[in-house]
Structures are given as C-alpha cells and as structure tokens.
Amino acid sequence: MNKNDISKKVHEAYGGLSYIETHKIVNFILETIKGRLSRGEKVLLSGFGCFSVTQRKTRRGVNPQTGATAIIPERNSVKFNPSKYIKTI
C-alpha cells in the first residue's frame, strides 16, 4: 500500500471529502510526522506504534563488488516499534 492507496481509502470512507482533499490531509499528516522526527521527537500513534530517531555510529563496511572496505559515517535513523496490536497480526 502506498500514499495514493491510503488517500483513496480515506476518500472512500469519508465520501464528503474530495480525493484531492484527502490526499492533502494524508500529506499533511506524513509531513507533520516527518517534521517531528527531524527535530528528534518521538511520534506515538496509539494502536499502531511508535516512531523514534536513533543515531547509528560510524562503522566499517565492505563494497560487495570490489571487496574494498569503506567507512560509513554516523547518521540518524528512524526506528519503528509496533504496538502490541500490530505484533499479534
């Protein structure tokens, strides 16, 4: 399922809204989540799960084509912990 599919489902469930309006709502929700994560905040969606940002340390990697080692710099990564309900599916 992708963002367009989600917009279509919302549009079908709430017929009073046009597809364009539902697409804007879905985009707004996702941009809000992305903005909170970029500030390092956690995003908790009850019954679905929790998104958080973790920092990955610098590490060594290997180029599979050449076998050469490379240093992979530290970076932030998004972590998702599903709720108990999602885990039981």
N, C-alpha and C positions, 0 to 999 in steps of 0.2 A: 504494500500500500504506500502510495506517495502523497505529497501535499495536495495534488489535484483530486485524488480519490477522497481524501479527508474533506475537502471543500464540497465535493459532490454529496457525500453522506450528510454533512451538516445542512446543505441546501434541501435534501430530500426530507430530513427530519423536521426542519422548520421552514415550511413552504412559504411563509410570509416574507422571507428574505430572498433576494435575487442571488444567483450564483456569484456574481461579482462581489456583492456584499459579504457573502460567506467566505469567499476567497480572501478578501481584505481582513476579515476577522481572524481567520486561520493564520495569515501572515503576521498580523499584529501580535497574536499570542506567541508565535515562534520567535519573533524579533524581541519580544519582552523577555522570554526565557534566555535567549542568546545574550541580551544586554546584561541581565543579572549575572549570568555565568562569567561574562567578560570582566565584571567587577569583583569576581571571586566569591559571590554569594551562592548559597545553596538554593535550589528550587525544588520544593516538595509538592507533588501532586498526589493528594490523598487517594488511595485505592489504586494508584498506578506505580509510583516510585519516586525516587529522589535523584536529582542530577546534582553533581558537585564537581569542583575543579581540583585536580591533584597535580603536583609538579613531578615530572619524571626527571630523574637525574641523568647527567651525562654518562654515556656508555659507549662501549666499542661495538661496532657492527661489522659484518663481512659482506662485501659485494658478491652475490652468488655467481655472477658471470665471470669475474676475474679472480675472485678469492682474496682480493686486497682488503685490508682492514681499514675502517674509517671510524672517526669519532663522531658520534651522534650527539649533538648538543642538548642541554636540558631544555625542556619545554613544558607547557601546561597541557593537560589532557582532561577531557570530560569523562567523568565516571558516572555510571548509572547503576543504582541499586533498586531492583524491582520490589514492589510491595509483596506482602505475604499472599495477597490475592493473585497477583500475576505469577508468582512462583508455583502456585498449585495448578495452573493451567497446563 
